[in-house]
Amino acid sequence: MARGPVVAVHLRRGDAKSQEYRLTGDDWYFLAVAAIRKQVPDASVHIFSSTEVFYNASDFDGYRARNMTVHLDTDVLSD
């Protein structure tokens, strides 16, 4: 169980192609989390998304590399 502040982020990915206008790119999220961690350095950051048609687990490696816990294709009430 995480101690301290917990930040949950939902990424719209599963049904959105990377070139679609409604997709917010990874760099935006990386900057947003960096800003949060600047204010709350001990925050545990959890990324929730789905892979569905257009993505796979390795597409989220950038989040893992930045010490974020990635939850993919999970039940909304689990984790």
Secondary structure, 3 states (H helix, E strand, C coil): CCCCCEEEEECCCCCCCCCCCCCCCHHHHHHHHHHHHHHCCCCEEEEEECCCCCCCHHHHHHHHHCCCEEEECCCCCCC
